[in-house]
């Protein structure tokens, strides 16, 4: 049975999306890999947002580390109750509003195909995934791991993608990824 997967990303066409300041100074890259989680538990994940005339609270802030809206987190938790989330508050100082977002520690999977290509700066050009490795996971959402990746790549399975599309989320998009079946050795 063929299972389709989709890359979930922030839709950069949405102008005025909330942009937290100082995230890289607090969130550690190890946390995304599920390492040093005791530090994550102790961290205060409160950030101010960059001043903006008309801020748009999008459901996924992709950079520098993915932050998920409260509504999207609820859906992800329904599909994968064992996902680890940590509350991250985004404060709009101008309007004195707090926007609840969630930092997620995604399950990791080394399923990037050798056929994937990168540009000279190391940015992913063509994403292809190893279908057999993806078939080995029961998680509906995973983060691709590979030493060649310089960016966070999060994939969702077809069932989760359909559930996302049935709701009215703002500022995210799904892109089907190409699967490559590994040759049998």
Residue pairs with C-beta under 8 A, 6 or more apart in sequence:
2 131
2 179
3 134
3 135
3 157
3 158
4 157
4 158
4 161
4 176
4 179
5 129
5 134
5 155
5 156
5 157
5 158
5 176
5 177
5 179
6 155
6 156
6 157
6 158
6 161
6 174
6 175
6 176
6 177
7 127
7 153
7 154
7 155
7 174
7 175
7 177
8 60
8 141
8 154
8 155
8 156
8 161
8 164
8 172
8 173
8 174
9 60
9 62
9 172
9 173
9 174
9 175
10 17
10 58
10 60
10 61
10 62
10 63
10 171
10 172
10 173
11 58
11 171
11 172
11 173
14 56
14 58
14 170
14 171
15 56
16 52
16 53
16 54
16 55
16 56
17 55
17 56
17 58
17 61
17 171
18 49
18 52
18 55
18 56
18 57
18 58
18 61
18 90
18 92
18 99
19 49
19 50
19 52
19 61
20 47
20 48
20 49
20 50
20 61
20 67
20 88
20 90
20 101
21 47
21 48
21 49
21 50
22 47
22 48
23 47
23 64
23 65
23 67
24 64
24 65
26 43
26 44
26 45
26 47
27 43
27 45
27 64
27 65
27 103
28 36
28 39
28 40
30 36
30 39
31 37
31 39
31 40
31 103
31 105
32 65
32 105
32 106
32 143
32 152
33 108
33 145
34 84
34 105
34 108
37 84
37 105
40 86
40 103
40 105
41 86
43 86
45 86
45 87
45 88
45 89
45 103
46 88
46 89
46 91
47 88
47 89
47 90
47 91
48 90
48 91
48 92
48 93
49 55
49 90
49 91
49 92
49 93
49 99
51 93
51 94
55 92
55 95
56 170
56 171
57 69
57 99
57 170
58 69
58 170
58 171
58 172
59 68
59 69
59 71
59 72
59 169
59 170
59 171
59 172
60 66
60 67
60 68
60 69
60 72
60 169
60 171
60 172
61 67
61 101
62 152
65 103
65 152
66 103
66 104
66 152
66 154
67 88
67 90
67 101
67 102
67 103
68 76
68 85
68 101
68 102
68 103
68 104
69 100
69 101
69 102
69 169
70 100
70 101
70 102
71 167
71 169
72 164
72 169
72 172
73 85
73 102
73 104
75 160
75 163
75 164
75 167
76 83
76 104
76 141
76 160
77 83
77 85
79 140
79 141
79 159
79 160
79 163
80 107
80 139
80 140
80 141
83 104
83 105
83 106
83 107
83 141
84 104
84 105
85 102
85 103
85 104
85 105
86 102
86 103
86 105
87 100
87 101
87 102
87 103
88 100
88 101
88 102
88 103
89 98
89 99
89 100
89 101
90 98
90 99
90 100
90 101
91 97
91 98
91 99
92 98
92 99
106 141
106 142
106 143
106 154
107 137
107 139
107 141
107 142
107 143
108 142
108 143
108 145
109 133
109 134
109 136
109 137
109 139
109 142
109 143
109 144
109 145
110 133
110 144
110 145
110 146
111 129
111 130
111 133
111 134
111 142
111 144
112 127
112 128
112 129
112 130
112 144
112 145
112 146
112 148
112 149
112 153
113 128
113 129
113 130
113 180
115 126
115 128
115 180
116 124
116 125
116 126
116 127
116 128
116 148
117 124
117 125
117 126
118 124
118 125
118 148
119 125
122 148
122 150
123 150
123 151
124 149
124 150
124 151
124 153
126 178
127 153
127 177
127 178
128 177
128 178
128 179
128 180
129 144
129 155
129 177
129 178
129 179
129 180
130 179
130 180
130 182
131 179
131 180
131 181
131 182
132 181
132 182
133 182
134 142
134 155
134 179
140 156
140 157
140 159
140 160
141 154
141 155
141 156
141 157
141 160
142 154
142 155
143 152
143 153
143 154
143 155
144 153
144 154
144 155
155 177
156 164
156 174
161 174
164 172
164 174
165 174
